[in-house]
Amino acid sequence: MKLINTAYKKELNQVNNLLKSEIIDEALIQELYSYIFNKNGKQLRPLLCLISSSGGSKKSSKRFELAAIIELLHTATLVHDDVVDESPIRRGLKTINSSWTNSHGVLLGDFIYSKAFIMMVKLKNIKILNELSKATNDISKGELIQLELIGKKNVSLDDLKKVSYYKTGRLFEAAARCGALLKENDKKYENNISNCAKNIGIAFQIRDDILDYSNNAKAIGKPVLQDIQENKITYPLYFAMASADLKDRQYFKNRLGSKISKNNKILEKVERLGGITESNKLLDIYIKKSISYANKIDSKNIREEMLNLAKFSYERTK
Amino acid sequence: MKLINTAYKKELNQVNNLLKSEIIDEALIQELYSYIFNKNGKQLRPLLCLISSSGGSKKSSKRFELAAIIELLHTATLVHDDVVDESPIRRGLKTINSSWTNSHGVLLGDFIYSKAFIMMVKLKNIKILNELSKATNDISKGELIQLELIGKKNVSLDDLKKVSYYKTGRLFEAAARCGALLKENDKKYENNISNCAKNIGIAFQIRDDILDYSNNAKAIGKPVLQDIQENKITYPLYFAMASADLKDRQYFKNRLGSKISKNNKILEKVERLGGITESNKLLDIYIKKSISYANKIDSKNIREEMLNLAKFSYERTK
């Protein structure tokens, strides 16, 4: 399946050139650039923004600026996230906090955030500013909620849904909404595409959680069972624990937050207790929601791009 | 000397009430509130904003909102700063990072930043948004420059000036400029008061650096010699090292970044080598600049408030 068609690939390149020219005026940042913007990211968020703003009469430069802003906001989140999770590696490269220090991670994240805000203000669109400032706040709220959940042995499905919406769905939603706001004043289109994107984002996160319990680490290109070792209960473990007996539940609780050397037993248990099946059911629900919103979009081109993204989020193995 | 007159004290109270109501809707934040907004802060930045916007025809609610935004931005900086410096205590209270974790500090800082941006957007004033987004970026630039300087045994006076402007002067400047922008469209007033505030801010920072080499820790209400122990060369040490012989310079270099149990010898050396005198001379220069800008302000009330602040920054012992 082809995630990004050639036209959007070209546009994303222009977005990346813009990012480079906006960010690289600082000597220190230049050195960090490749760590921050490595090319292994999927860039779904700027892509959403390009798709949702396509076909309008607006000059394309504004679209690229908006897409760059979205990618900057996302990047700032990742840089801070890596500090919070003490992650040594992201997308195969060492993180800022591990190559340099936590302090570099904190301050560089702030630098990137504020750079995004400077670019946002230049767009001179209060509705876009409003949506992006709220989205940024919601993302940090999601991170704080997740931080509160860490170490808790009992989390609710509602908690998990809140985290997947705030941490992932929210910026997908904002990217699509702001693209729509840039293009035209069409409330119906704005709501359809942003709701579609929001549900794709949540589905994307559920798929991510499922992949972390994959028994083929090589195929997904990153280590598995990260979440349980970071003391995080995500969907597969949540569902497995919900149907586990006392002994199995205790087994999982004991593994939360500890280093795991042998994966097989945990993976087998989560699978057997329905953790994967139930997560896939939930994934299905969000994908169906996203498809039903996509189908309400009038433009054939945009509709098909969104359906393609929904399909990708459903099937992706990386 | 009275820093804040009664009218402004009342207004600052309204700003603080607004902060409380804006921030406290989150349960987690509620718990952290007193750690974030403890009342021992001088609140010079929101005060500057109230002074500079005073006497206009604008509804006062906007002035309070702007002042609250400035205080939020400052607070977010402090929360992240404490993570970077690994500070256990600020203004006599335990910091977020020491009471909770570094992760709480990082995420709470982000939450406060983005809350400030939401409030900013509500003001619907592109000039103010422009100034505040740039100021926020400059502050993070200042922090990054300072981080790069840490551990360096040779820093230039230019480096130090850059850090004091970006880290401290910049938000003083922005607070005054935005207050002026809110009040009226008077470029001359805007430039005079923001330049005055900028120089007061830099002076404030120099005074802070001098107080860190005070031989009366009790009188200033906080421990001394923090900077040298955090491996930071500030003005007093810079000037002392500049006129030190090889042996004394080596003595200072050996103390940078290490725990200091006996203060007297260092304080005496810095003093004897002119570190305090030279820093005071520099302080004098910035205060004079700020006074000359203050004197160009037409409104007698505002002029006198600014002169009062300049005086305070020059003389303060806490």
Interface residues (C-beta under 8 A of the other chain):
Chain A: E26 L28 H80 V83 V84 N102 S103 H104 V106 L107 L108 G109 D110 F111 Y113 S114 K115 F117 I118 M120 V121 K124 I126 L129 N130 S133 K134 T136 N137 I139 S140 K141 E143 L144 I145 L147 E148
Chain B: E26 L28 H80 V83 V84 N102 S103 H104 V106 L107 L108 G109 D110 F111 Y113 S114 K115 F117 I118 M120 V121 K124 I126 L129 N130 S133 K134 T136 N137 I139 S140 K141 E143 L144 I145 L147 E148
